[in-house]
Amino acid sequence: MKDELKKYLEELSILKGDFTLSSGKKSDYYIDARICTLSSKPLALISKIFFDLIKKSESTYVGGPTIGADPIVGGILVCAAVENYNLKGFLIRSTDKDHGTKKIIEGPIIENATITLVEDVVSTGGSLIKAIDRLENQGLKVNNILSIVDREMNAKSKFLEKNISYDPLFTVSELI
């Protein structure tokens, strides 16, 4: 499965050019994994691989920063339903919501949780650290993080400082 996913990423998601990353850093390539997460066959592969890892961790909740995690969380929840595995999902807003319920974390109330965060591409880890902080502010603890691609920009050390395991499916050096 992973080899097939790698082909999809190389074919669809790796773009060459002049890009500014969310961290503000410049890059001569961009990995737009959303092209894969918003396409049926690659999303099915990503979801199944992540779901198998989540089962091993015995997580009860899976979520991540919106918008990168949105289709991934949905795909994983479908895999869980097919296998009758009790898993709940959530999404973390990057900015505060000023209307309706004003929730920062969308989805069911998270209680007695073993949490896995998912993300499409991780660069410096900034958006995930912000998401982790939002969860910790609500008294929750993240157990592990899964990503499709790690750009190898030192995010792993930030997660380890917080005692959170991190398992990317691919590093950028495996794809570029």
ZAMARGU-4260 file (C-alpha; in steps of 0.2 Angstrom, whole numbers, plus 5000, padded with zeros to 4 digits):
<rodrens>
0) 5000/5000/5000 | 5014/5012/5005 | 5023/5010/4988 | 5007/5013/4979 | 5004/5029/4989
5) 5021/5035/4986 | 5018/5034/4967 | 5002/5044/4969 | 5012/5057/4979 | 5026/5058/4967
10) 5014/5060/4952 | 5000/5071/4959 | 5007/5081/4974 | 5025/5086/4972 | 5026/5103/4963
15) 5042/5112/4957 | 5044/5131/4958 | 5046/5145/4970 | 5035/5143/4985 | 5033/5151/5002
20) 5028/5139/5016 | 5016/5142/5030 | 5031/5144/5041 | 5037/5159/5030 | 5052/5149/5023
25) 5055/5148/5005 | 5056/5132/4995 | 5059/5127/4977 | 5046/5113/4979 | 5029/5111/4987
30) 5020/5096/4993 | 5002/5098/4990 | 4996/5082/4998 | 4978/5088/4998 | 4978/5083/4980
35) 4980/5065/4986 | 4968/5067/5001 | 4955/5074/4990 | 4956/5060/4977 | 4947/5043/4981
40) 4961/5030/4978 | 4975/5039/4987 | 4964/5044/5001 | 4958/5026/5003 | 4977/5021/5005
45) 4981/5035/5017 | 4966/5031/5028 | 4969/5013/5029 | 4988/5015/5033 | 4984/5028/5046
50) 4969/5017/5053 | 4980/5002/5055 | 4993/5013/5065 | 4979/5020/5076 | 4972/5003/5080
55) 4990/4998/5086 | 4990/5014/5097 | 4972/5010/5104 | 4967/5028/5101 | 4949/5032/5104
60) 4950/5049/5095 | 4958/5055/5079 | 4959/5073/5074 | 4970/5087/5067 | 4971/5105/5062
65) 4958/5110/5049 | 4960/5110/5033 | 4974/5098/5030 | 4967/5085/5042 | 4949/5086/5037
70) 4948/5073/5023 | 4960/5062/5032 | 4950/5061/5048 | 4934/5057/5038 | 4943/5043/5028
75) 4950/5035/5044 | 4932/5036/5052 | 4925/5026/5037 | 4939/5013/5040 | 4935/5012/5058
80) 4916/5010/5054 | 4920/4996/5042 | 4929/4987/5055 | 4917/4991/5069 | 4931/5000/5079
85) 4925/5013/5091 | 4934/5029/5085 | 4928/5047/5086 | 4935/5062/5076 | 4938/5080/5079
90) 4945/5095/5070 | 4954/5110/5077 | 4951/5127/5071 | 4967/5138/5068 | 4957/5154/5073
95) 4944/5156/5086 | 4926/5155/5080 | 4916/5170/5085 | 4898/5164/5081 | 4887/5149/5085
100) 4895/5138/5098 | 4911/5147/5097 | 4920/5130/5098 | 4939/5128/5094 | 4938/5110/5093
105) 4924/5104/5082 | 4916/5087/5085 | 4911/5076/5100 | 4916/5081/5117 | 4933/5073/5120
110) 4933/5062/5136 | 4944/5048/5143 | 4954/5050/5127 | 4969/5042/5119 | 4972/5055/5105
115) 4981/5053/5088 | 4983/5069/5078 | 4985/5068/5059 | 4991/5080/5046 | 4995/5080/5028
120) 5012/5088/5027 | 5023/5094/5042 | 5036/5107/5040 | 5042/5115/5056 | 5027/5108/5066
125) 5020/5125/5070 | 5002/5121/5066 | 5002/5105/5075 | 5010/5113/5091 | 4996/5126/5090
130) 4984/5112/5089 | 4992/5102/5103 | 4992/5118/5114 | 4973/5121/5111 | 4970/5103/5116
135) 4981/5104/5132 | 4972/5120/5136 | 4956/5109/5138 | 4965/5096/5149 | 4969/5084/5135
140) 4984/5074/5130 | 4990/5069/5113 | 4998/5052/5112 | 5005/5052/5094 | 5005/5061/5078
145) 5004/5054/5060 | 5008/5063/5044 | 5009/5059/5026 | 5025/5068/5023 | 5038/5076/5035
150) 5048/5090/5026 | 5062/5086/5039 | 5062/5104/5046 | 5065/5099/5064 | 5047/5096/5069
155) 5050/5079/5076 | 5061/5086/5090 | 5047/5098/5095 | 5035/5083/5096 | 5048/5073/5106
160) 5050/5088/5118 | 5032/5086/5122 | 5033/5067/5124 | 5023/5064/5109 | 5028/5050/5096
165) 5028/5055/5078 | 5027/5043/5063 | 5027/5051/5046 | 5024/5039/5031 | 5037/5047/5021
170) 5051/5060/5023 | 5054/5073/5010 | 5071/5065/5006 | 5061/5049/5001 | 5051/5058/4989
175) 5061/5072/4981
</rodrens>
